[in-house]
Amino acid sequence: SGLGNQDTEDEAEQVPVLPHLIGRTTFGNNIEDEWFIVWLLLVITRRFPDITAHVIDSDGQFLLVEAAEMVPRYLKPENCINRLFIRNGTFVV
């Protein structure tokens, strides 16, 4: 048992785990709850500028879809997975 655990511990030491917080909500058909969460993340990241937030829903990058008129044409939901963030109260690609 010693060798197996040692290999796992060595691998864990090589990849630092950054502090993070993960949340999950279920809101059913009340889409206003989803937008309230986005608003909260905007406020929190504005108050704490070192925090970066990432939000998705069951449809994926819904913020990218909502902002389709304002983002560059090359940005599509299929090529922007994990590329849209909320930082310092703004949206960042």
Gaussian input, Z-matrix of N, CA and C with variables (Angstrom, degrees):
# hf/3-21g

backbone

0 1
 N
 C     1     B1
 C     2     B2     1     A1
 N     3     B3     2     A2     1     D1
 C     4     B4     3     A3     2     D2
 C     5     B5     4     A4     3     D3
 N     6     B6     5     A5     4     D4
 C     7     B7     6     A6     5     D5
 C     8     B8     7     A7     6     D6
 N     9     B9     8     A8     7     D7
 C    10    B10     9     A9     8     D8
 C    11    B11    10    A10     9     D9
 N    12    B12    11    A11    10    D10
 C    13    B13    12    A12    11    D11
 C    14    B14    13    A13    12    D12
 N    15    B15    14    A14    13    D13
 C    16    B16    15    A15    14    D14
 C    17    B17    16    A16    15    D15
 N    18    B18    17    A17    16    D16
 C    19    B19    18    A18    17    D17
 C    20    B20    19    A19    18    D18
 N    21    B21    20    A20    19    D19
 C    22    B22    21    A21    20    D20
 C    23    B23    22    A22    21    D21
 N    24    B24    23    A23    22    D22
 C    25    B25    24    A24    23    D23
 C    26    B26    25    A25    24    D24
 N    27    B27    26    A26    25    D25
 C    28    B28    27    A27    26    D26
 C    29    B29    28    A28    27    D27
 N    30    B30    29    A29    28    D28
 C    31    B31    30    A30    29    D29
 C    32    B32    31    A31    30    D30
 N    33    B33    32    A32    31    D31
 C    34    B34    33    A33    32    D32
 C    35    B35    34    A34    33    D33
 N    36    B36    35    A35    34    D34
 C    37    B37    36    A36    35    D35
 C    38    B38    37    A37    36    D36
 N    39    B39    38    A38    37    D37
 C    40    B40    39    A39    38    D38
 C    41    B41    40    A40    39    D39
 N    42    B42    41    A41    40    D40
 C    43    B43    42    A42    41    D41
 C    44    B44    43    A43    42    D42
 N    45    B45    44    A44    43    D43
 C    46    B46    45    A45    44    D44
 C    47    B47    46    A46    45    D45
 N    48    B48    47    A47    46    D46
 C    49    B49    48    A48    47    D47
 C    50    B50    49    A49    48    D48
 N    51    B51    50    A50    49    D49
 C    52    B52    51    A51    50    D50
 C    53    B53    52    A52    51    D51
 N    54    B54    53    A53    52    D52
 C    55    B55    54    A54    53    D53
 C    56    B56    55    A55    54    D54
 N    57    B57    56    A56    55    D55
 C    58    B58    57    A57    56    D56
 C    59    B59    58    A58    57    D57
 N    60    B60    59    A59    58    D58
 C    61    B61    60    A60    59    D59
 C    62    B62    61    A61    60    D60
 N    63    B63    62    A62    61    D61
 C    64    B64    63    A63    62    D62
 C    65    B65    64    A64    63    D63
 N    66    B66    65    A65    64    D64
 C    67    B67    66    A66    65    D65
 C    68    B68    67    A67    66    D66
 N    69    B69    68    A68    67    D67
 C    70    B70    69    A69    68    D68
 C    71    B71    70    A70    69    D69
 N    72    B72    71    A71    70    D70
 C    73    B73    72    A72    71    D71
 C    74    B74    73    A73    72    D72
 N    75    B75    74    A74    73    D73
 C    76    B76    75    A75    74    D74
 C    77    B77    76    A76    75    D75
 N    78    B78    77    A77    76    D76
 C    79    B79    78    A78    77    D77
 C    80    B80    79    A79    78    D78
 N    81    B81    80    A80    79    D79
 C    82    B82    81    A81    80    D80
 C    83    B83    82    A82    81    D81
 N    84    B84    83    A83    82    D82
 C    85    B85    84    A84    83    D83
 C    86    B86    85    A85    84    D84
 N    87    B87    86    A86    85    D85
 C    88    B88    87    A87    86    D86
 C    89    B89    88    A88    87    D87
 N    90    B90    89    A89    88    D88
 C    91    B91    90    A90    89    D89
 C    92    B92    91    A91    90    D90
 N    93    B93    92    A92    91    D91
 C    94    B94    93    A93    92    D92
 C    95    B95    94    A94    93    D93
 N    96    B96    95    A95    94    D94
 C    97    B97    96    A96    95    D95
 C    98    B98    97    A97    96    D96
 N    99    B99    98    A98    97    D97
 C   100   B100    99    A99    98    D98
 C   101   B101   100   A100    99    D99
 N   102   B102   101   A101   100   D100
 C   103   B103   102   A102   101   D101
 C   104   B104   103   A103   102   D102
 N   105   B105   104   A104   103   D103
 C   106   B106   105   A105   104   D104
 C   107   B107   106   A106   105   D105
 N   108   B108   107   A107   106   D106
 C   109   B109   108   A108   107   D107
 C   110   B110   109   A109   108   D108
 N   111   B111   110   A110   109   D109
 C   112   B112   111   A111   110   D110
 C   113   B113   112   A112   111   D111
 N   114   B114   113   A113   112   D112
 C   115   B115   114   A114   113   D113
 C   116   B116   115   A115   114   D114
 N   117   B117   116   A116   115   D115
 C   118   B118   117   A117   116   D116
 C   119   B119   118   A118   117   D117
 N   120   B120   119   A119   118   D118
 C   121   B121   120   A120   119   D119
 C   122   B122   121   A121   120   D120
 N   123   B123   122   A122   121   D121
 C   124   B124   123   A123   122   D122
 C   125   B125   124   A124   123   D123
 N   126   B126   125   A125   124   D124
 C   127   B127   126   A126   125   D125
 C   128   B128   127   A127   126   D126
 N   129   B129   128   A128   127   D127
 C   130   B130   129   A129   128   D128
 C   131   B131   130   A130   129   D129
 N   132   B132   131   A131   130   D130
 C   133   B133   132   A132   131   D131
 C   134   B134   133   A133   132   D132
 N   135   B135   134   A134   133   D133
 C   136   B136   135   A135   134   D134
 C   137   B137   136   A136   135   D135
 N   138   B138   137   A137   136   D136
 C   139   B139   138   A138   137   D137
 C   140   B140   139   A139   138   D138
 N   141   B141   140   A140   139   D139
 C   142   B142   141   A141   140   D140
 C   143   B143   142   A142   141   D141
 N   144   B144   143   A143   142   D142
 C   145   B145   144   A144   143   D143
 C   146   B146   145   A145   144   D144
 N   147   B147   146   A146   145   D145
 C   148   B148   147   A147   146   D146
 C   149   B149   148   A148   147   D147
 N   150   B150   149   A149   148   D148
 C   151   B151   150   A150   149   D149
 C   152   B152   151   A151   150   D150
 N   153   B153   152   A152   151   D151
 C   154   B154   153   A153   152   D152
 C   155   B155   154   A154   153   D153
 N   156   B156   155   A155   154   D154
 C   157   B157   156   A156   155   D155
 C   158   B158   157   A157   156   D156
 N   159   B159   158   A158   157   D157
 C   160   B160   159   A159   158   D158
 C   161   B161   160   A160   159   D159
 N   162   B162   161   A161   160   D160
 C   163   B163   162   A162   161   D161
 C   164   B164   163   A163   162   D162
 N   165   B165   164   A164   163   D163
 C   166   B166   165   A165   164   D164
 C   167   B167   166   A166   165   D165
 N   168   B168   167   A167   166   D166
 C   169   B169   168   A168   167   D167
 C   170   B170   169   A169   168   D168
 N   171   B171   170   A170   169   D169
 C   172   B172   171   A171   170   D170
 C   173   B173   172   A172   171   D171
 N   174   B174   173   A173   172   D172
 C   175   B175   174   A174   173   D173
 C   176   B176   175   A175   174   D174
 N   177   B177   176   A176   175   D175
 C   178   B178   177   A177   176   D176
 C   179   B179   178   A178   177   D177
 N   180   B180   179   A179   178   D178
 C   181   B181   180   A180   179   D179
 C   182   B182   181   A181   180   D180
 N   183   B183   182   A182   181   D181
 C   184   B184   183   A183   182   D182
 C   185   B185   184   A184   183   D183
 N   186   B186   185   A185   184   D184
 C   187   B187   186   A186   185   D185
 C   188   B188   187   A187   186   D186
 N   189   B189   188   A188   187   D187
 C   190   B190   189   A189   188   D188
 C   191   B191   190   A190   189   D189
 N   192   B192   191   A191   190   D190
 C   193   B193   192   A192   191   D191
 C   194   B194   193   A193   192   D192
 N   195   B195   194   A194   193   D193
 C   196   B196   195   A195   194   D194
 C   197   B197   196   A196   195   D195
 N   198   B198   197   A197   196   D196
 C   199   B199   198   A198   197   D197
 C   200   B200   199   A199   198   D198
 N   201   B201   200   A200   199   D199
 C   202   B202   201   A201   200   D200
 C   203   B203   202   A202   201   D201
 N   204   B204   203   A203   202   D202
 C   205   B205   204   A204   203   D203
 C   206   B206   205   A205   204   D204
 N   207   B207   206   A206   205   D205
 C   208   B208   207   A207   206   D206
 C   209   B209   208   A208   207   D207
 N   210   B210   209   A209   208   D208
 C   211   B211   210   A210   209   D209
 C   212   B212   211   A211   210   D210
 N   213   B213   212   A212   211   D211
 C   214   B214   213   A213   212   D212
 C   215   B215   214   A214   213   D213
 N   216   B216   215   A215   214   D214
 C   217   B217   216   A216   215   D215
 C   218   B218   217   A217   216   D216
 N   219   B219   218   A218   217   D217
 C   220   B220   219   A219   218   D218
 C   221   B221   220   A220   219   D219
 N   222   B222   221   A221   220   D220
 C   223   B223   222   A222   221   D221
 C   224   B224   223   A223   222   D222
 N   225   B225   224   A224   223   D223
 C   226   B226   225   A225   224   D224
 C   227   B227   226   A226   225   D225
 N   228   B228   227   A227   226   D226
 C   229   B229   228   A228   227   D227
 C   230   B230   229   A229   228   D228
 N   231   B231   230   A230   229   D229
 C   232   B232   231   A231   230   D230
 C   233   B233   232   A232   231   D231
 N   234   B234   233   A233   232   D232
 C   235   B235   234   A234   233   D233
 C   236   B236   235   A235   234   D234
 N   237   B237   236   A236   235   D235
 C   238   B238   237   A237   236   D236
 C   239   B239   238   A238   237   D237
 N   240   B240   239   A239   238   D238
 C   241   B241   240   A240   239   D239
 C   242   B242   241   A241   240   D240
 N   243   B243   242   A242   241   D241
 C   244   B244   243   A243   242   D242
 C   245   B245   244   A244   243   D243
 N   246   B246   245   A245   244   D244
 C   247   B247   246   A246   245   D245
 C   248   B248   247   A247   246   D246
 N   249   B249   248   A248   247   D247
 C   250   B250   249   A249   248   D248
 C   251   B251   250   A250   249   D249
 N   252   B252   251   A251   250   D250
 C   253   B253   252   A252   251   D251
 C   254   B254   253   A253   252   D252
 N   255   B255   254   A254   253   D253
 C   256   B256   255   A255   254   D254
 C   257   B257   256   A256   255   D255
 N   258   B258   257   A257   256   D256
 C   259   B259   258   A258   257   D257
 C   260   B260   259   A259   258   D258
 N   261   B261   260   A260   259   D259
 C   262   B262   261   A261   260   D260
 C   263   B263   262   A262   261   D261
 N   264   B264   263   A263   262   D262
 C   265   B265   264   A264   263   D263
 C   266   B266   265   A265   264   D264
 N   267   B267   266   A266   265   D265
 C   268   B268   267   A267   266   D266
 C   269   B269   268   A268   267   D267
 N   270   B270   269   A269   268   D268
 C   271   B271   270   A270   269   D269
 C   272   B272   271   A271   270   D270
 N   273   B273   272   A272   271   D271
 C   274   B274   273   A273   272   D272
 C   275   B275   274   A274   273   D273
 N   276   B276   275   A275   274   D274
 C   277   B277   276   A276   275   D275
 C   278   B278   277   A277   276   D276

   B1=1.4493
   B2=1.5234
   B3=1.3019
   B4=1.4573
   B5=1.5123
   B6=1.3370
   B7=1.4600
   B8=1.5125
   B9=1.3052
   B10=1.4625
   B11=1.5204
   B12=1.3066
   B13=1.4554
   B14=1.5160
   B15=1.3249
   B16=1.4552
   B17=1.5228
   B18=1.3307
   B19=1.4629
   B20=1.5242
   B21=1.3052
   B22=1.4564
   B23=1.5205
   B24=1.3276
   B25=1.4573
   B26=1.5136
   B27=1.3507
   B28=1.4580
   B29=1.5212
   B30=1.3332
   B31=1.4596
   B32=1.5198
   B33=1.3172
   B34=1.4581
   B35=1.5241
   B36=1.3246
   B37=1.4575
   B38=1.5204
   B39=1.3154
   B40=1.4561
   B41=1.5243
   B42=1.3116
   B43=1.4532
   B44=1.5197
   B45=1.3425
   B46=1.4593
   B47=1.5284
   B48=1.3057
   B49=1.4579
   B50=1.5182
   B51=1.3237
   B52=1.4517
   B53=1.5250
   B54=1.3211
   B55=1.4665
   B56=1.5309
   B57=1.3053
   B58=1.4547
   B59=1.5221
   B60=1.2954
   B61=1.4476
   B62=1.5200
   B63=1.3119
   B64=1.4550
   B65=1.5171
   B66=1.3174
   B67=1.4563
   B68=1.5155
   B69=1.2990
   B70=1.4606
   B71=1.5229
   B72=1.3185
   B73=1.4551
   B74=1.5203
   B75=1.2966
   B76=1.4537
   B77=1.5163
   B78=1.3132
   B79=1.4560
   B80=1.5160
   B81=1.3120
   B82=1.4659
   B83=1.5105
   B84=1.3203
   B85=1.4653
   B86=1.5226
   B87=1.3157
   B88=1.4630
   B89=1.5248
   B90=1.3151
   B91=1.4623
   B92=1.5368
   B93=1.3273
   B94=1.4675
   B95=1.5197
   B96=1.3190
   B97=1.4633
   B98=1.5206
   B99=1.3194
   B100=1.4626
   B101=1.5235
   B102=1.3201
   B103=1.4634
   B104=1.5229
   B105=1.3161
   B106=1.4591
   B107=1.5251
   B108=1.3157
   B109=1.4661
   B110=1.5250
   B111=1.3282
   B112=1.4708
   B113=1.5237
   B114=1.3255
   B115=1.4630
   B116=1.5295
   B117=1.3429
   B118=1.4666
   B119=1.5191
   B120=1.3196
   B121=1.4665
   B122=1.5258
   B123=1.3202
   B124=1.4671
   B125=1.5280
   B126=1.3127
   B127=1.4760
   B128=1.5226
   B129=1.3207
   B130=1.4689
   B131=1.5237
   B132=1.3236
   B133=1.4688
   B134=1.5217
   B135=1.3189
   B136=1.4668
   B137=1.5333
   B138=1.3094
   B139=1.4706
   B140=1.5225
   B141=1.3324
   B142=1.4622
   B143=1.5280
   B144=1.3333
   B145=1.4656
   B146=1.5313
   B147=1.3260
   B148=1.4638
   B149=1.5267
   B150=1.3162
   B151=1.4670
   B152=1.5257
   B153=1.3086
   B154=1.4597
   B155=1.5155
   B156=1.3250
   B157=1.4635
   B158=1.5196
   B159=1.3050
   B160=1.4648
   B161=1.5206
   B162=1.3051
   B163=1.4558
   B164=1.5308
   B165=1.3229
   B166=1.4605
   B167=1.5246
   B168=1.3081
   B169=1.4562
   B170=1.5181
   B171=1.3038
   B172=1.4606
   B173=1.5245
   B174=1.3283
   B175=1.4696
   B176=1.5232
   B177=1.3025
   B178=1.4645
   B179=1.5157
   B180=1.3352
   B181=1.4607
   B182=1.5357
   B183=1.3182
   B184=1.4607
   B185=1.5209
   B186=1.3340
   B187=1.4682
   B188=1.5214
   B189=1.3110
   B190=1.4615
   B191=1.5254
   B192=1.3036
   B193=1.4578
   B194=1.5234
   B195=1.3284
   B196=1.4628
   B197=1.5267
   B198=1.3215
   B199=1.4681
   B200=1.5283
   B201=1.3094
   B202=1.4594
   B203=1.5299
   B204=1.3042
   B205=1.4719
   B206=1.5273
   B207=1.3414
   B208=1.4584
   B209=1.5180
   B210=1.3196
   B211=1.4584
   B212=1.5212
   B213=1.3360
   B214=1.4665
   B215=1.5323
   B216=1.3141
   B217=1.4614
   B218=1.5294
   B219=1.3421
   B220=1.4627
   B221=1.5274
   B222=1.3195
   B223=1.4568
   B224=1.5190
   B225=1.2883
   B226=1.4622
   B227=1.5240
   B228=1.3249
   B229=1.4760
   B230=1.5258
   B231=1.3310
   B232=1.4632
   B233=1.5338
   B234=1.3403
   B235=1.4653
   B236=1.5374
   B237=1.3012
   B238=1.4679
   B239=1.5164
   B240=1.3134
   B241=1.4569
   B242=1.5271
   B243=1.3127
   B244=1.4700
   B245=1.5234
   B246=1.3213
   B247=1.4660
   B248=1.5196
   B249=1.3015
   B250=1.4550
   B251=1.5262
   B252=1.3386
   B253=1.4596
   B254=1.5197
   B255=1.3052
   B256=1.4594
   B257=1.5201
   B258=1.3211
   B259=1.4633
   B260=1.5202
   B261=1.3171
   B262=1.4606
   B263=1.5294
   B264=1.3241
   B265=1.4631
   B266=1.5159
   B267=1.3326
   B268=1.4652
   B269=1.5230
   B270=1.3125
   B271=1.4548
   B272=1.5192
   B273=1.3401
   B274=1.4546
   B275=1.5220
   B276=1.3401
   B277=1.4672
   B278=1.5150
   A1=111.20
   A2=119.01
   A3=121.95
   A4=113.61
   A5=118.41
   A6=120.49
   A7=112.30
   A8=117.76
   A9=121.07
   A10=111.83
   A11=116.36
   A12=120.27
   A13=111.89
   A14=116.74
   A15=120.15
   A16=110.57
   A17=117.50
   A18=120.20
   A19=110.76
   A20=117.47
   A21=121.61
   A22=110.63
   A23=117.75
   A24=121.09
   A25=110.98
   A26=118.43
   A27=120.97
   A28=110.89
   A29=117.79
   A30=121.21
   A31=110.36
   A32=118.06
   A33=121.71
   A34=110.92
   A35=117.59
   A36=120.86
   A37=111.54
   A38=118.83
   A39=122.51
   A40=112.04
   A41=118.81
   A42=122.51
   A43=108.80
   A44=117.14
   A45=118.27
   A46=110.70
   A47=116.05
   A48=121.35
   A49=107.13
   A50=115.91
   A51=120.53
   A52=109.59
   A53=117.15
   A54=118.90
   A55=109.66
   A56=116.59
   A57=120.17
   A58=110.62
   A59=115.07
   A60=122.66
   A61=107.47
   A62=116.74
   A63=121.75
   A64=108.04
   A65=116.24
   A66=120.32
   A67=110.63
   A68=114.92
   A69=120.52
   A70=107.98
   A71=116.11
   A72=120.51
   A73=109.65
   A74=115.03
   A75=121.80
   A76=106.19
   A77=116.20
   A78=118.61
   A79=113.42
   A80=118.58
   A81=120.72
   A82=112.30
   A83=116.38
   A84=121.10
   A85=113.58
   A86=118.26
   A87=121.02
   A88=109.98
   A89=116.16
   A90=122.41
   A91=111.33
   A92=117.58
   A93=120.01
   A94=111.58
   A95=118.03
   A96=120.57
   A97=110.90
   A98=116.93
   A99=121.16
   A100=110.20
   A101=117.58
   A102=120.69
   A103=111.58
   A104=117.53
   A105=120.42
   A106=110.32
   A107=116.71
   A108=121.25
   A109=110.34
   A110=116.90
   A111=120.31
   A112=109.95
   A113=116.78
   A114=120.29
   A115=110.83
   A116=116.53
   A117=119.80
   A118=111.57
   A119=117.16
   A120=120.92
   A121=110.94
   A122=117.50
   A123=120.35
   A124=110.56
   A125=117.12
   A126=121.77
   A127=110.96
   A128=116.81
   A129=121.08
   A130=111.11
   A131=117.69
   A132=119.70
   A133=111.56
   A134=117.58
   A135=120.08
   A136=109.17
   A137=116.56
   A138=121.40
   A139=111.95
   A140=116.51
   A141=122.53
   A142=107.98
   A143=118.57
   A144=122.70
   A145=115.67
   A146=118.51
   A147=120.06
   A148=112.68
   A149=116.51
   A150=120.67
   A151=109.61
   A152=115.73
   A153=122.39
   A154=107.76
   A155=116.90
   A156=121.63
   A157=109.98
   A158=114.77
   A159=122.33
   A160=106.59
   A161=116.90
   A162=119.80
   A163=110.11
   A164=115.01
   A165=121.28
   A166=107.60
   A167=115.66
   A168=119.46
   A169=108.79
   A170=116.99
   A171=120.22
   A172=111.88
   A173=117.62
   A174=121.58
   A175=112.14
   A176=117.78
   A177=121.33
   A178=111.44
   A179=116.17
   A180=122.83
   A181=110.60
   A182=117.43
   A183=120.89
   A184=113.02
   A185=117.77
   A186=119.88
   A187=111.05
   A188=116.72
   A189=120.70
   A190=110.19
   A191=117.23
   A192=121.50
   A193=109.83
   A194=117.29
   A195=121.44
   A196=111.99
   A197=117.05
   A198=121.42
   A199=112.25
   A200=118.35
   A201=122.56
   A202=113.31
   A203=117.33
   A204=120.89
   A205=112.53
   A206=117.26
   A207=120.02
   A208=114.12
   A209=118.83
   A210=120.87
   A211=110.00
   A212=117.75
   A213=120.19
   A214=111.33
   A215=116.63
   A216=122.11
   A217=113.61
   A218=117.27
   A219=119.28
   A220=112.65
   A221=118.05
   A222=120.66
   A223=110.18
   A224=115.43
   A225=123.32
   A226=107.76
   A227=117.81
   A228=119.22
   A229=112.78
   A230=117.37
   A231=118.64
   A232=113.59
   A233=119.50
   A234=119.47
   A235=112.64
   A236=117.14
   A237=120.71
   A238=113.13
   A239=117.20
   A240=119.48
   A241=108.66
   A242=116.21
   A243=123.36
   A244=113.08
   A245=117.39
   A246=120.38
   A247=113.61
   A248=118.65
   A249=121.60
   A250=108.13
   A251=115.80
   A252=121.42
   A253=110.47
   A254=115.21
   A255=122.20
   A256=106.80
   A257=115.65
   A258=120.24
   A259=108.69
   A260=115.77
   A261=122.80
   A262=111.55
   A263=116.22
   A264=121.68
   A265=115.56
   A266=117.11
   A267=120.88
   A268=109.82
   A269=115.54
   A270=121.35
   A271=109.17
   A272=115.87
   A273=121.89
   A274=108.86
   A275=116.29
   A276=121.19
   A277=107.51
   D1=-22.66
   D2=-176.77
   D3=-66.43
   D4=-43.73
   D5=-178.37
   D6=-66.15
   D7=-43.81
   D8=-179.48
   D9=-60.57
   D10=-44.44
   D11=-179.56
   D12=-70.01
   D13=-36.47
   D14=-179.38
   D15=-64.77
   D16=-42.40
   D17=178.13
   D18=-60.60
   D19=-42.98
   D20=179.64
   D21=-64.22
   D22=-42.54
   D23=179.32
   D24=-65.24
   D25=-39.88
   D26=178.30
   D27=-62.82
   D28=-42.30
   D29=178.41
   D30=-64.02
   D31=-40.20
   D32=-179.63
   D33=-65.05
   D34=-35.18
   D35=179.05
   D36=-68.49
   D37=-27.66
   D38=-177.74
   D39=-77.70
   D40=-25.45
   D41=-178.89
   D42=-110.92
   D43=105.29
   D44=-178.92
   D45=-70.41
   D46=141.00
   D47=176.22
   D48=-97.37
   D49=115.64
   D50=179.78
   D51=-79.47
   D52=147.53
   D53=177.50
   D54=-58.82
   D55=135.29
   D56=-179.69
   D57=-156.06
   D58=161.86
   D59=178.52
   D60=-133.72
   D61=131.26
   D62=179.98
   D63=-118.84
   D64=136.48
   D65=177.71
   D66=-130.36
   D67=157.24
   D68=177.79
   D69=-142.99
   D70=134.49
   D71=177.45
   D72=-128.11
   D73=157.88
   D74=172.53
   D75=-125.62
   D76=120.40
   D77=-175.49
   D78=-125.21
   D79=0.44
   D80=176.76
   D81=59.07
   D82=-130.13
   D83=-176.78
   D84=-89.34
   D85=-0.54
   D86=-178.49
   D87=-87.16
   D88=86.41
   D89=-176.57
   D90=-65.51
   D91=-21.68
   D92=179.17
   D93=-62.59
   D94=-30.83
   D95=176.72
   D96=-63.83
   D97=-38.82
   D98=178.51
   D99=-63.20
   D100=-43.46
   D101=179.41
   D102=-70.22
   D103=-30.03
   D104=175.14
   D105=-63.91
   D106=-40.88
   D107=177.73
   D108=-62.83
   D109=-42.81
   D110=177.06
   D111=-60.78
   D112=-44.30
   D113=178.52
   D114=-60.02
   D115=-44.22
   D116=177.66
   D117=-58.38
   D118=-42.96
   D119=179.17
   D120=-64.82
   D121=-37.94
   D122=175.88
   D123=-61.64
   D124=-45.00
   D125=179.98
   D126=-65.31
   D127=-46.52
   D128=-178.37
   D129=-62.45
   D130=-44.54
   D131=-178.56
   D132=-71.54
   D133=-26.27
   D134=175.19
   D135=-71.53
   D136=-39.86
   D137=-178.82
   D138=-72.89
   D139=-35.51
   D140=-179.87
   D141=-121.42
   D142=86.16
   D143=-171.90
   D144=-61.26
   D145=-16.99
   D146=178.98
   D147=-83.63
   D148=-3.71
   D149=-179.17
   D150=-92.49
   D151=136.47
   D152=174.15
   D153=-118.32
   D154=134.16
   D155=-179.16
   D156=-116.29
   D157=152.58
   D158=178.00
   D159=-137.56
   D160=129.40
   D161=-177.07
   D162=-133.31
   D163=134.05
   D164=175.49
   D165=-137.03
   D166=163.46
   D167=173.01
   D168=-129.26
   D169=-169.67
   D170=-176.51
   D171=-63.39
   D172=-19.47
   D173=176.07
   D174=-88.83
   D175=-6.23
   D176=-179.74
   D177=101.05
   D178=-131.17
   D179=-176.10
   D180=-80.87
   D181=69.22
   D182=-175.01
   D183=-63.21
   D184=-29.01
   D185=177.95
   D186=-66.33
   D187=-36.12
   D188=177.39
   D189=-65.23
   D190=-40.14
   D191=177.96
   D192=-64.41
   D193=-43.98
   D194=-179.51
   D195=-65.18
   D196=-30.80
   D197=-177.71
   D198=-98.47
   D199=17.64
   D200=-173.62
   D201=-54.11
   D202=-32.80
   D203=-179.62
   D204=-72.73
   D205=-18.39
   D206=-172.66
   D207=-109.82
   D208=-12.84
   D209=-178.19
   D210=-95.61
   D211=156.88
   D212=177.98
   D213=-56.21
   D214=147.72
   D215=-175.87
   D216=-59.54
   D217=-30.09
   D218=-177.71
   D219=-70.90
   D220=-16.02
   D221=179.32
   D222=-81.93
   D223=117.32
   D224=178.65
   D225=-128.22
   D226=155.05
   D227=178.70
   D228=-54.64
   D229=-33.87
   D230=-177.22
   D231=-75.75
   D232=-20.86
   D233=179.00
   D234=-110.22
   D235=9.27
   D236=-179.03
   D237=-119.97
   D238=22.85
   D239=179.01
   D240=-61.15
   D241=126.98
   D242=-179.31
   D243=61.15
   D244=33.49
   D245=178.15
   D246=-122.32
   D247=-5.26
   D248=179.74
   D249=-108.74
   D250=122.21
   D251=-175.82
   D252=-130.88
   D253=163.36
   D254=171.76
   D255=-110.57
   D256=121.25
   D257=-178.50
   D258=-141.99
   D259=131.90
   D260=178.78
   D261=52.88
   D262=38.62
   D263=176.20
   D264=76.26
   D265=14.38
   D266=178.90
   D267=-134.76
   D268=166.58
   D269=177.24
   D270=-92.99
   D271=133.68
   D272=-176.09
   D273=-129.11
   D274=132.58
   D275=175.48
   D276=-103.06

